[in-house]
Amino acid sequence: MDAITRPGVLSDVVNTFGQAMLRRHGERVHKLAINAAFTCPNRDGSKGIGGCTFCNNASFSPNAKDPPTVAAQIEAGRRVIVKRTGARKYIAYFQAYSNTYGELAVLRRLYDEALAEPDVIGLSVGTRPDCVADAVLDHLAACRDRGHEVWLELGLQSAFDATLARVNRGHGFSEYRDTLLRARARGIPVCTHLILGLPGEGPRHWRETLERVLALGVDGLKLHPLHVVKHTRLAIAWRRGEYQPLTREAYVQAAADLIHRTPGEVIFHRLTGTASADILLAPAWCSQKWAVLNAIHRCLRD
């Protein structure tokens, strides 16, 4: 479940994705996370190897190994969501790695397989800013023109090139600017992912990143605390004492500050991030999603 949808939490002070979809479609809409077995240009050697220093895809992606078909993943997610909330409309969220990084024919087949499900009303496609071809944007725009809900989710993380180099991101802010403007020119809404707590950054960096993103025009935001998970270079640095994660209090204050600075029409798709207990190393509070959301809510109300 990717949206903030628990009744009474945050929707009175934040424009959440769940509430935005409820207003638009007249009923609850949930994202169903899909792993379509893509890779990443920062892993396959075209941009780099090893990926970002913090990246273990299992920390945010179900079906991380040997994923079943798109239709099977939707069915599995559907069974869980129906029991949990009763929602009966879904957006197929292509989440794992870079979901525009492939031949157009392959991408179209996978997107179309998801949209063929009668209760799937749209797509949310997560990717990097440096691997989104015009042809892919044209296809997503065509899907939107046919009446589907379509979002392009761009993992920026920081607007500071020095930070992006430090975490081995493999792209800079200029690639993000280019892709965002090309997407918005086609009428495709863009949700930008930002990480708080990246090495070397503090409140000044987070605020300036937000300002630069908002200045370009963005439709949605996701905020994540940087968490340390197993089998990453960040985990090695953390064990050596070279990286100290944010405290929960610091993250809550920072998230509330950024929300307060964001225009009300921008939709927040996520305000915190979690990782499964078997791979999360630090901070422990990242496993307490609703405690963090409630703390952000209290901070905003205060």
GUKE-167896 format. One line per 8 residues: number of its first residue (from 0); for each residue x, y, z of N, C-alpha, C. Coordinates in steps of 0.1 Angstrom, whole numbers, plus 5000, padded with zeros to 4 digits. Each point is the difference from the previous one (the first is absolute). Layout:
NUM	X:Y:Z:X:Y:Z:X:Y:Z ~ ...
This chain:
0	5009:4988:5000:4991:5012:5000:5009:5012:5000 ~ 4998:5009:4990:5010:5010:4998:4994:5014:5004 ~ 4988:5002:5002:4994:5013:5003:4996:5001:5015 ~ 4999:5012:5004:4996:5003:5014:4985:5000:5000 ~ 4993:4990:5005:4986:4998:4999:4993:4998:5013 ~ 5007:4998:5011:4993:4997:5012:4991:5012:5004 ~ 4987:4998:5003:4991:5011:5002:5005:5009:5012 ~ 4999:5013:4999:5004:5009:5011:5014:5003:5001
8	5009:4994:4992:5014:5002:5001:5005:5009:4989 ~ 5004:5012:5003:5007:5009:4991:4991:5007:4989 ~ 4989:4993:4996:4993:5006:4989:4994:5013:5003 ~ 4999:5004:5013:4994:5013:5003:5011:5011:4999 ~ 5013:4996:4999:5010:5010:4999:5009:4998:4988 ~ 4999:4989:4993:5009:4997:4989:4991:4995:4988 ~ 5004:5004:4988:4993:4995:4988:5006:4987:4996 ~ 4994:4989:5006:5006:4987:4998:4995:4993:4987
16	5007:4991:4995:4997:4993:4988:4986:4993:5001 ~ 4998:4993:5012:4988:4993:5002:4988:5009:4999 ~ 5001:5012:5006:4989:5009:5000:4998:5006:4986 ~ 5011:5003:4993:4999:5005:4987:4993:4990:4990 ~ 5003:4987:5002:4993:4990:4991:4986:4999:5004 ~ 4997:5001:5013:4986:4999:5004:4991:5011:4994 ~ 5006:5012:5000:4993:5011:4994:4998:4998:4985 ~ 5010:4995:4994:5000:4999:4985:4992:4989:4995
24	5000:4988:5007:4993:4988:4995:4988:4996:5009 ~ 4997:5007:5011:4989:4997:5007:5000:4988:5009 ~ 5012:4994:5001:5002:4988:5008:5015:4998:5003 ~ 5003:4992:5009:5014:4997:5003:5007:4994:4989 ~ 5012:5005:4998:5009:4994:4989:5014:4997:5007 ~ 5005:4988:4998:5013:4997:5006:5010:4996:4989 ~ 5012:5003:5003:5011:4996:4991:5004:4985:5004 ~ 5002:4992:4989:5005:4986:5002:5014:5000:4995
32	5009:4997:5008:5014:5000:4996:5004:4988:4991 ~ 5007:5003:4990:5003:4989:4990:5015:5000:4997 ~ 5006:4989:5000:5014:4998:4996:5000:4993:4986 ~ 5004:5008:4990:4999:4995:4986:5014:4995:4996 ~ 5009:4997:5009:5013:4995:4997:5009:5009:4992 ~ 4999:5013:5002:5009:5009:4993:5013:5001:5008 ~ 5010:5006:4993:5012:5003:5007:5002:5015:5001 ~ 5012:5005:5000:5003:5014:5002:5013:5003:4993
40	5001:5012:4994:5012:5003:4993:5012:5003:5009 ~ 4996:5001:5013:5011:5002:5010:5004:4986:5006 ~ 4995:4989:4994:5004:4987:5005:5005:4991:4988 ~ 4995:5003:4988:5004:4991:4989:5012:5004:4993 ~ 5006:5011:5004:5013:5005:4994:4999:5011:4990 ~ 4988:5003:4996:4998:5011:4990:5003:5014:5007 ~ 4997:5001:5013:5003:5012:5007:5010:4997:5012 ~ 4998:4988:5005:5009:4996:5011:4996:4986:5004
48	5007:4995:5011:4997:4987:5006:4998:5002:5015 ~ 4992:4991:5005:4998:5000:5015:4988:5008:5004 ~ 4996:5009:4992:4988:5008:5004:5003:5011:5010 ~ 4990:5007:5005:5002:5010:5010:5005:4994:5013 ~ 5007:5007:5008:5006:4995:5012:4989:4995:5010 ~ 4988:5005:4999:4990:4996:5009:4990:4990:4995 ~ 5002:4995:4988:4990:4992:4993:5001:4985:5002 ~ 4990:4995:5006:4997:4985:5000:4986:4999:4996
56	4997:4996:4988:4986:5002:4995:4990:4992:5008 ~ 5004:4990:5007:4991:4992:5009:4995:5009:5011 ~ 5006:5012:5003:4995:5008:5011:4987:5007:4996 ~ 4997:5001:4987:4987:5007:4997:4992:4992:4990 ~ 5005:4989:4995:4993:4993:4989:4996:4986:5005 ~ 4987:4997:4999:4996:4986:5001:5004:4992:4988 ~ 4999:4987:5001:5004:4991:4989:5014:5003:4994 ~ 5009:5003:5010:5013:5004:4995:5008:4990:4992
64	4997:4987:5003:5007:4989:4993:4989:4993:4991 ~ 5004:4997:4988:4992:4992:4991:4985:5004:5001 ~ 4997:5013:4995:4987:5005:5001:4990:4992:4991 ~ 4988:4998:5005:4990:4994:4991:4995:5010:4990 ~ 4991:4996:4992:4995:5008:4989:4993:5013:5006 ~ 4999:5010:4992:4993:5012:5004:4986:4997:5005 ~ 4993:4992:4992:4986:4997:5004:5000:4992:5013 ~ 5009:4991:5003:5000:4993:5012:5004:5009:5012
72	5008:5009:4998:5004:5010:5011:4988:5009:5003 ~ 4993:5004:4990:4988:5008:5002:4989:4992:5008 ~ 4998:4987:4996:4991:4992:5007:5003:4998:5015 ~ 5013:4998:5003:5005:4998:5013:4998:5013:5009 ~ 5003:5011:4994:4998:5013:5007:4986:5003:5002 ~ 4992:4997:4990:4985:5002:5001:4994:4993:5012 ~ 5004:4987:5002:4995:4992:5011:5003:5007:5013 ~ 5012:5005:5001:5004:5006:5013:4992:5013:5003
80	5000:5009:4989:4993:5013:5002:4985:4999:5002 ~ 4994:4991:4993:4985:4998:5002:4997:4996:5015 ~ 5008:4991:5006:4998:4996:5013:5003:5012:5010 ~ 5010:5008:4997:5005:5010:5009:4991:5012:5000 ~ 4996:5005:4988:4992:5012:4999:4987:5000:4992 ~ 4999:4989:4992:4988:4999:4992:5001:5008:4987 ~ 5012:5006:4997:5002:5007:4987:4999:4990:4989 ~ 4994:5005:4989:4998:4992:4988:5004:5006:4987
88	5008:5011:5001:5006:5006:4988:5015:5002:5004 ~ 5008:4998:4989:5015:4999:5003:5008:5007:4989 ~ 5011:5005:5004:5010:5005:4991:5012:4990:5000 ~ 5005:4996:4989:5011:4991:4999:5013:5008:5002 ~ 5007:4998:5011:5012:5007:5003:5012:4992:4996 ~ 5006:5004:4989:5012:4993:4995:5012:5006:5009 ~ 5004:4993:5010:5008:5006:5010:5015:4996:5000 ~ 5003:4988:4998:5014:4995:5002:5009:5004:4989
96	5011:5006:5004:5010:5005:4991:4995:5010:4990 ~ 5004:5000:4987:4997:5011:4991:4990:4995:4989 ~ 4988:5004:5002:4989:4993:4992:4997:5007:4987 ~ 5009:5009:4995:5000:5005:4986:5012:4995:4993 ~ 5008:4992:5006:5013:4996:4995:4999:4987:4993 ~ 4996:5001:4987:4999:4988:4992:4994:5004:4986 ~ 4999:4990:4992:4995:5002:4986:4985:5004:5001 ~ 4996:5009:4992:4986:5005:5000:4990:4989:4999
104	5003:4990:4991:4990:4989:4998:4998:4992:5013 ~ 5011:4998:5008:4999:4993:5013:4992:5008:5010 ~ 5004:5013:5001:4993:5009:5009:4985:5000:4997 ~ 4996:5002:4987:4986:5000:4996:4993:4988:5004 ~ 5006:4988:4998:4994:4987:5003:4997:5000:5015 ~ 5010:5004:5009:4998:4999:5014:4990:5010:5005 ~ 5000:5012:4995:4990:5010:5004:4986:4996:4996 ~ 4999:4995:4988:4987:4996:4995:4995:4988:5007
112	5009:4991:5004:4995:4988:5008:4993:5005:5013 ~ 5006:5010:5006:4994:5005:5013:4987:5007:4997 ~ 5000:5008:4989:4987:5008:4997:4989:4991:4995 ~ 5004:4988:4996:4989:4990:4996:4992:4995:5011 ~ 5005:5001:5012:4992:4996:5012:4988:5010:5002 ~ 4988:4995:5001:4988:5009:5000:5000:5009:5011 ~ 5006:4997:5012:4999:5009:5011:5013:5009:5002 ~ 5009:4999:4990:5012:5008:5000:4997:5013:4991
120	5000:5011:5006:4996:5013:4993:5012:5008:4996 ~ 5012:4995:5002:5011:5009:4996:5014:4994:5004 ~ 5010:5008:4997:5014:4996:5002:5007:5010:5008 ~ 5009:4996:5008:5010:5009:5006:5014:4993:4998 ~ 5008:5007:4992:5012:4994:4995:5012:5006:5007 ~ 5007:4993:5008:5012:5005:5007:5012:4998:4992 ~ 5009:5010:5000:5012:4999:4992:5010:5010:5004 ~ 5012:5000:4993:5010:5010:5002:4998:5011:4989
128	5005:5012:5003:4998:5011:4990:5008:4998:4988 ~ 5010:4992:5000:5010:4999:4989:4997:4989:4990 ~ 4988:4993:5001:4997:4989:4991:4986:5000:4996 ~ 4995:5012:4996:4986:5001:4996:5000:5006:4986 ~ 4998:4992:4990:5000:5004:4986:4987:5007:4996 ~ 5001:5008:4990:4988:5007:4995:4989:4990:4996 ~ 5004:4989:4994:4990:4990:4995:4993:4994:5012 ~ 5006:4999:5011:4993:4994:5012:4991:5011:5006
136	5004:5012:5000:4991:5011:5004:4988:5001:4991 ~ 5002:4999:4987:4989:5000:4991:4990:4989:5002 ~ 5005:4988:5004:4991:4989:5003:4992:5003:5012 ~ 5007:5005:5011:4993:5003:5012:4989:5011:4998 ~ 5004:5010:4992:4990:5010:4997:4988:4995:4993 ~ 5002:4990:4991:4989:4994:4992:4991:4992:5010 ~ 5006:4993:5010:4992:4993:5010:4992:5010:5008 ~ 5005:5011:5003:4993:5011:5007:4989:5005:4992
144	5003:5002:4987:4989:5005:4991:4988:4991:4998 ~ 5003:4987:5003:4989:4990:4999:4992:5000:5013 ~ 5003:5008:5010:4992:5001:5012:5006:4994:5012 ~ 5013:4994:4999:5006:4994:5011:5007:5010:5009 ~ 5000:4997:5013:5008:5007:5010:5015:4997:4997 ~ 5008:5009:4997:5014:4997:4997:5009:5010:5008 ~ 5010:4994:5007:5010:5008:5007:5014:4995:4996 ~ 5009:5009:4998:5015:4997:4999:5006:5004:5013
152	5007:4990:5006:5006:5002:5013:5015:5001:4998 ~ 5006:5011:5002:5015:5002:4998:5007:5000:5013 ~ 5010:4991:5001:5008:5000:5012:5012:5010:4999 ~ 4997:5012:5005:5011:5010:5000:5008:4999:5013 ~ 4994:5000:5011:5006:4998:5014:5006:5013:5005 ~ 5008:5007:4992:5006:5013:5004:5003:5009:4987 ~ 4999:5013:5002:5003:5009:4989:5014:5003:4999 ~ 5009:4995:5009:5014:5004:5001:5008:4989:4993
160	5007:5004:4990:5008:4991:4992:5011:4993:5008 ~ 5006:5008:5010:5010:4994:5008:4995:4989:5009 ~ 4987:5001:5005:4994:4990:5007:4997:4988:4992 ~ 4995:5002:4988:4997:4989:4991:5013:4992:4996 ~ 5011:5007:4998:5012:4993:4997:5005:4992:5013 ~ 4998:5006:5011:5004:4994:5013:4993:4986:5002 ~ 4988:4999:4996:4993:4988:5001:5000:4991:4988 ~ 5008:5004:4990:5002:4992:4988:4987:4999:4992
168	4993:5012:4999:4987:5000:4993:5001:4998:4985 ~ 5010:5006:4994:5002:4998:4986:4993:5010:4991 ~ 4994:5010:5006:4994:5011:4992:5000:5012:5009 ~ 4997:5011:4993:4999:5013:5008:4987:5007:4999 ~ 4999:5012:5005:4987:5007:5000:4996:5003:4985 ~ 5009:5002:4991:4996:5004:4987:4992:4990:4993 ~ 5003:4987:5002:4993:4989:4994:4985:5000:5005 ~ 4999:5003:5013:4987:5001:5006:4992:5011:4994
176	5006:5012:4999:4993:5011:4994:4995:4997:4986 ~ 5009:4994:4992:4996:4997:4986:4989:4990:4999 ~ 5000:4990:5008:4989:4990:4999:4987:5005:5006 ~ 5001:5007:5011:4988:5006:5005:4993:5009:4990 ~ 5008:5009:4994:4994:5009:4990:4994:4993:4988 ~ 5007:4990:4995:4994:4992:4989:4988:4993:5004 ~ 4999:4995:5012:4988:4993:5004:4988:5009:5002 ~ 5003:5011:5006:4989:5010:5002:4995:5006:4987
184	5009:5002:4991:4996:5005:4987:4990:4991:4993 ~ 5000:4987:5004:4990:4990:4994:4988:4998:5009 ~ 4999:5008:5011:4989:4999:5009:5001:4988:5009 ~ 5012:4995:5002:5002:4988:5010:5003:5006:5013 ~ 4992:4997:5011:5004:5005:5013:5012:4993:5005 ~ 5008:5007:5007:5013:4995:5005:5000:5000:5016 ~ 5004:4989:5006:5002:4999:5014:5015:4999:5002 ~ 5006:5009:5008:5014:4999:5003:5004:4995:5013
192	5009:4990:5001:5004:4994:5012:5012:5008:5006 ~ 4999:5003:5013:5011:5007:5007:5004:4993:5013 ~ 5013:4998:5002:5004:4993:5012:5007:5011:5010 ~ 4995:4999:5012:5006:5008:5011:5010:4992:5008 ~ 5011:5006:5003:5011:4993:5007:5011:4994:4992 ~ 5001:5004:4987:5011:4996:4992:5013:5005:5006 ~ 5011:4993:4999:5013:5004:5006:5004:5014:4995 ~ 5003:5009:5010:5005:5013:4997:4989:5010:4999
200	4987:4996:5001:4989:5010:4998:4994:5002:5014 ~ 4993:5012:5000:4992:5004:5012:4988:5008:4996 ~ 4994:5007:5009:4987:5007:4997:5002:5010:4988 ~ 5011:5007:4999:5002:5010:4989:4999:4993:4987 ~ 5007:4988:4999:4999:4993:4987:4986:4995:4997 ~ 4993:4995:5010:4986:4995:4997:4991:5011:4995 ~ 5001:5011:5007:4992:5012:4996:5003:5004:4986 ~ 5013:5001:4997:5004:5005:4986:4996:4990:4990
208	5001:4987:5003:4996:4990:4990:4985:5002:4997 ~ 4992:5001:5011:4986:5002:4998:4997:5013:4992 ~ 5007:5011:5003:4997:5012:4992:5003:4998:4986 ~ 5011:4993:4996:5004:4998:4986:4990:4991:4993 ~ 4995:4990:5007:4990:4991:4994:4987:5008:4998 ~ 4996:5007:5010:4987:5008:4998:5001:5010:4989 ~ 5012:5007:4999:5002:5010:4990:4998:4995:4986 ~ 5004:4987:4998:4998:4994:4986:4986:4996:4998
216	4992:4998:5010:4986:4995:4999:5000:4985:5002 ~ 4993:4996:5010:4999:4986:5003:4986:4997:5005 ~ 4994:4988:4998:4987:4997:5004:4999:4992:5012 ~ 5010:4993:5004:5000:4991:5012:5014:4999:5006 ~ 5000:4997:5012:5013:4998:5007:4999:4987:5009 ~ 5012:4994:5001:5001:4989:5010:5012:5004:5009 ~ 4999:4999:5013:5011:5002:5009:5003:4987:5007 ~ 5013:4998:5001:5006:4987:5006:5011:5004:5009
224	5000:4994:5012:5012:5000:5008:5011:4991:4995 ~ 5012:5003:5000:5010:4991:4995:5002:4989:5011 ~ 4998:4988:4997:5002:4989:5009:5011:4991:4995 ~ 5006:4993:5010:5012:4992:4997:4995:4985:4999 ~ 5002:4994:4989:4996:4986:4998:5012:4991:4997 ~ 4998:4988:5002:5011:4990:4998:5005:5000:4985 ~ 5012:4996:4998:5006:4998:4987:5001:5012:4992 ~ 5003:5012:5006:5002:5012:4993:5013:5006:5005
232	5005:5010:4992:5012:5007:5004:4997:5009:5012 ~ 4988:5005:5000:4996:5008:5012:5001:4992:5013 ~ 4996:4988:4999:5001:4991:5012:5015:4999:5005 ~ 5009:4999:4991:5014:4999:5004:5004:5013:5007 ~ 4996:5011:4994:5004:5013:5006:4994:5002:5014 ~ 4987:4995:5001:4993:5001:5013:5007:4992:5010 ~ 5004:4987:4997:5007:4992:5009:5014:5006:5005 ~ 5006:5007:4991:5013:5007:5003:4998:5013:5008
240	4988:5003:5002:4997:5013:5007:5001:5012:4991 ~ 5000:4998:4987:5002:5011:4991:4987:5007:4995 ~ 4989:4993:5004:4987:5006:4997:4991:4999:5012 ~ 4993:5010:5003:4990:5000:5011:4986:5004:4995 ~ 4991:4991:5001:4986:5002:4995:4993:5011:5008 ~ 4990:5006:4994:4992:5010:5007:4992:4994:5011 ~ 4998:5007:5011:4991:4996:5010:4986:5002:4995 ~ 4991:4993:5007:4986:5001:4995:4995:5015:5002
248	5004:5006:5011:4996:5014:5003:5005:5009:4989 ~ 5013:4998:4995:5005:5009:4990:4993:4998:4987 ~ 4997:4987:4997:4992:4998:4987:4986:5006:5001 ~ 4993:4998:5011:4987:5005:5001:5000:5015:4998 ~ 5009:5007:5007:5001:5015:4999:5003:5004:4985 ~ 5009:4993:4994:5004:5003:4986:4989:4998:4990 ~ 4993:4988:5002:4989:4997:4991:4989:5010:5001 ~ 4996:5004:5013:4990:5010:5002:5004:5013:4994
256	5012:5004:5002:5005:5013:4994:4998:5000:4985 ~ 5004:4989:4993:4999:5000:4985:4985:5000:4996 ~ 4992:4992:5007:4986:5000:4997:4994:5014:5001 ~ 5004:5007:5011:4995:5014:5002:5004:5009:4989 ~ 5011:4998:4994:5006:5008:4989:4994:4997:4987 ~ 4992:4989:4999:4996:4995:4987:4986:5005:4997 ~ 4997:5005:4988:4987:5005:4996:4989:4989:5002 ~ 4988:5004:5004:4990:4990:5003:4996:4991:4988
264	5002:5004:4988:4995:4992:4989:5010:4989:4997 ~ 5012:5000:5005:5009:4989:4998:4996:4988:5009 ~ 5000:4988:4994:4995:4988:5006:5012:4993:5006 ~ 4998:4996:5013:5011:4992:5007:4996:4985:4998 ~ 5008:4993:4993:4998:4986:4998:5005:4992:5012 ~ 5010:5005:5007:5005:4993:5011:5008:5010:5009 ~ 4999:4997:5013:5007:5009:5010:5011:4993:5008 ~ 5001:4987:4999:5011:4993:5007:5002:4987:4992
272	5010:4993:5004:5004:4987:4993:5003:4990:5010 ~ 4998:4987:4997:5003:4989:5009:5008:4990:4992 ~ 5006:4991:5008:5007:4988:4995:4996:4988:5008 ~ 5000:4989:4995:4997:4988:5007:5010:4997:5011 ~ 4995:4994:5011:5009:4998:5012:5012:4991:4997 ~ 4999:4992:4990:5011:4991:4997:5012:5006:4993 ~ 4998:5013:4995:5011:5006:4994:5003:5014:5005 ~ 4991:5006:5008:5002:5013:5006:5011:4999:5011
280	5009:5009:4999:5011:5001:5010:4998:5013:5009 ~ 4997:5011:4994:4998:5012:5008:4993:5011:4991 ~ 4993:5009:5006:4996:5001:5014:4988:4991:5002 ~ 4999:4995:5012:4989:4991:5004:4986:5006:4998 ~ 4999:5013:5001:4987:5006:4999:4994:5000:4986 ~ 5009:4997:4990:4995:4999:4987:4990:4989:4998 ~ 4999:4990:5009:4991:4989:4999:4986:5004:5006 ~ 4999:5012:5006:4988:5004:5007:4992:5011:4991
288	4995:4996:4989:4994:5009:4991:4990:5009:5006 ~ 4990:4994:5006:4989:5008:5005:5003:5009:5012 ~ 5010:4996:5008:5005:5009:5011:5006:5012:4994 ~ 5008:4998:4989:5006:5012:4993:4990:5009:4994 ~ 4990:4994:4993:4989:5008:4994:4992:5008:5010 ~ 4997:4993:5011:4993:5007:5011:5008:5012:5006 ~ 5013:4997:5001:5009:5011:5005:5001:5012:4991 ~ 5000:4997:4987:5000:5011:4990:4987:5008:5001
296	4989:4992:5001:4987:5006:5002:4999:5010:5012 ~ 5005:4995:5011:5000:5008:5012:5009:5013:4998 ~ 5011:4998:4994:5009:5011:4998:4994:5011:4991 ~ 4993:4995:4989:4993:5010:4991:4988:5007:5007 ~ 4993:4992:5008:4989:5007:5007:5004:5010:5010 ~ 5012:4997:5007:5005:5009:5010:5006:5013:4994
